[in-house]
């Protein structure tokens, strides 16, 4: 086992793993930020009663729910390249897919939160002379955010974990680097995979656990 652990500190192996973790975090961070912004707008659109908008939105939502993220990554990375004769990076394809997926998930959270606000809140706002815009900005949005934030933290955690799939479209992130280290030591230290994947697990845990912890605290706070 000591030999397996020593692999981590040979040359720049551990530094490479940290660099790969940063790539994972960067892809997740950009995707999350875009998903939050676009998802909030999409969630508001979902509350509109326009039949055409509802049909288009439901098709988009169902497509994102049904299609596995790995298939979406292949469609974006290989499909767009062949269909439009363009060259796109694995990072761009990954951010595109995770943003589209995250926007759909976030939009649903926003929609359900907005629709969970009782009509009494709207009526109270009108009774004190607020306009519809003021009611939405000062009454509905603050109350919705209290419900959205804990749920969005869980979504962010799922997005971070799902970034491990980007290895299949050529992104050199933490899992890919781990595989390279294992392959380089496959013959001399067959047990290297235990130490390498153990460290990768710990890295994901360090990133995701605080998010899960905060989400749990916020959910309990909202229940009080």
C-alpha positions in Angstrom: 0.0 0.0 0.0 2.9 2.4 0.8 4.1 1.9 -2.8 0.7 2.8 -4.1 0.7 6.0 -2.0 4.2 6.9 -3.1 2.9 7.1 -6.7 1.0 10.2 -5.7 4.1 12.1 -4.8 6.4 11.0 -7.7 7.4 13.9 -9.8 4.4 16.3 -10.3 1.7 13.7 -10.0 -0.1 15.3 -7.0 0.2 18.8 -8.6 -1.2 17.4 -11.8 -4.2 16.0 -9.9 -4.8 19.4 -8.3 -4.6 21.0 -11.7 -7.1 18.5 -13.0 -9.4 19.3 -10.1 -9.2 23.0 -11.0 -10.3 22.2 -14.5 -13.3 20.2 -13.0 -14.2 23.1 -10.7 -13.8 25.7 -13.5 -16.1 23.8 -15.9 -18.7 23.3 -13.1 -18.4 27.0 -11.9 -19.0 28.5 -15.3 -21.8 26.0 -16.0 -23.5 26.7 -12.7 -23.3 30.5 -13.0 -24.8 30.4 -16.5 -27.4 27.9 -15.4 -28.5 30.1 -12.5 -28.9 33.2 -14.7 -30.6 31.4 -17.6 -32.6 29.1 -15.4 -34.1 32.0 -13.5 -35.3 33.6 -16.7 -36.5 30.2 -18.0 -38.4 29.6 -14.8 -40.2 32.9 -15.1 -41.0 32.0 -18.7 -42.4 28.7 -17.6 -45.0 30.5 -15.4 -46.5 32.2 -18.5 -49.8 30.9 -19.6 -49.0 31.1 -23.3 -49.8 27.8 -25.0 -47.0 28.0 -27.6 -44.4 28.8 -24.9 -45.6 26.0 -22.8 -45.3 23.4 -25.6 -41.8 24.5 -26.6 -40.7 24.6 -22.9 -42.1 21.2 -22.1 -40.3 19.7 -25.2 -37.0 21.2 -24.0 -37.5 20.0 -20.4 -38.4 16.5 -21.5 -35.4 16.3 -23.9 -33.1 17.3 -21.1 -34.6 14.8 -18.6 -34.6 11.9 -21.0 -31.2 12.2 -22.6 -28.3 11.1 -20.5 -25.6 13.7 -20.0 -23.0 11.5 -21.7 -25.1 11.3 -24.9 -25.6 15.0 -24.8 -21.8 15.5 -24.5 -21.2 13.3 -27.6 -23.9 15.1 -29.5 -22.4 18.5 -28.7 -18.7 17.5 -29.2 -19.0 15.2 -32.2 -22.4 16.1 -33.6 -21.8 19.9 -33.8 -18.4 19.4 -35.3 -19.7 17.2 -38.1 -23.0 19.0 -38.7 -21.5 22.5 -39.0 -17.9 21.6 -39.9 -16.5 23.4 -37.0 -13.9 22.5 -34.4 -15.0 22.9 -30.7 -13.1 22.0 -27.6 -14.1 19.5 -25.1 -14.4 22.3 -22.5 -16.8 24.3 -24.6 -18.9 21.2 -25.4 -19.0 20.4 -21.7 -20.0 23.9 -20.6 -22.7 24.0 -23.3 -24.2 20.7 -22.2 -24.1 21.3 -18.5 -25.5 24.8 -19.0 -28.4 23.5 -21.1 -29.1 20.8 -18.5 -28.7 23.1 -15.6 -30.9 25.7 -17.1 -33.7 23.1 -17.5 -33.3 21.9 -13.9 -33.0 25.4 -12.5 -35.9 26.6 -14.5 -38.1 23.9 -13.0 -37.0 24.9 -9.5 -37.8 28.5 -10.1 -41.1 27.7 -11.7 -42.2 25.5 -8.7 -41.0 28.1 -6.2 -42.9 31.0 -7.9 -46.1 29.0 -8.3 -45.9 27.9 -4.6 -46.4 31.5 -3.5 -50.1 31.9 -2.5 -52.4 34.3 -4.3 -52.8 36.0 -0.9 -49.3 37.5 -1.4 -50.4 39.1 -4.6 -53.7 40.3 -3.2 -51.9 41.9 -0.2 -49.5 43.7 -2.5 -52.3 45.1 -4.5 -54.1 46.1 -1.4 -51.3 48.4 -0.3 -51.0 49.9 -3.7 -48.0 48.1 -5.2 -47.8 47.6 -9.0 -47.5 44.1 -10.4 -43.8 44.7 -11.1 -43.3 45.8 -7.5 -45.2 42.9 -6.1 -43.0 40.5 -8.1 -39.7 42.2 -7.2 -40.3 43.0 -3.5 -42.7 40.2 -2.4 -42.6 37.2 -4.7 -38.9 37.0 -5.6 -37.5 37.3 -2.0 -39.9 34.5 -0.8 -39.1 32.3 -3.8 -35.3 32.7 -3.2 -35.6 31.3 0.3 -37.1 28.1 -1.3 -34.8 28.0 -4.4 -31.4 28.4 -2.7 -31.4 25.0 -0.8 -32.6 23.1 -3.8 -30.2 24.9 -6.1 -27.3 23.8 -3.8 -28.2 20.2 -4.4 -28.3 20.8 -8.2 -24.9 22.4 -8.0 -23.5 19.4 -6.2 -24.9 17.1 -8.9 -23.4 19.2 -11.6 -20.0 19.1 -9.9 -20.1 15.3 -9.7 -21.4 14.9 -13.3 -18.3 16.8 -14.6 -16.5 13.5 -14.3 -18.1 12.6 -17.6 -16.1 15.2 -19.5 -13.2 12.8 -19.7 -15.1 11.1 -22.6 -14.8 14.2 -24.8 -11.1 14.6 -24.3 -11.0 17.1 -21.4 -7.9 16.6 -19.3 -9.5 16.9 -15.8 -8.8 15.1 -12.5 -10.2 11.7 -13.5 -8.3 11.7 -16.8 -5.0 12.7 -15.1 -5.7 9.9 -12.5 -6.0 7.4 -15.3 -2.8 8.6 -16.9 -0.9 8.2 -13.6 -2.3 4.7 -13.1 -1.5 3.7 -16.7 2.1 5.0 -16.3 2.6 2.8 -13.2 0.5 -0.2 -14.2 3.3 -2.6 -14.6 5.5 -1.5 -11.7 2.8 -0.7 -9.1 -0.5 -2.5 -10.0 -2.2 -1.2 -6.8 -1.6 2.5 -7.7 -5.3 2.8 -8.7 -6.4 2.4 -5.1 -4.4 5.4 -3.9 -5.1 7.5 -7.0 -8.9 7.0 -7.1 -9.0 7.3 -3.3 -7.5 10.8 -3.6 -9.8 11.7 -6.4 -12.8 10.6 -4.3 -11.5 12.7 -1.4 -11.1 15.7 -3.7 -14.7 15.4 -4.9 -15.8 15.0 -1.3 -13.9 18.2 -0.3 -15.7 20.1 -3.0 -19.2 18.6 -2.7 -19.6 18.1 1.1 -19.7 21.8 2.0 -22.4 22.4 -0.6 -24.5 19.4 0.7 -24.0 20.6 4.3 -25.1 24.2 3.5 -28.1 22.9 1.6 -29.2 20.7 4.5 -28.8 23.7 6.9 -30.8 25.9 4.7 -33.6 23.4 4.2 -33.9 22.9 8.0 -33.9 26.7 8.5 -36.8 27.1 6.0 -38.8 24.4 7.8 -38.6 26.3 11.1 
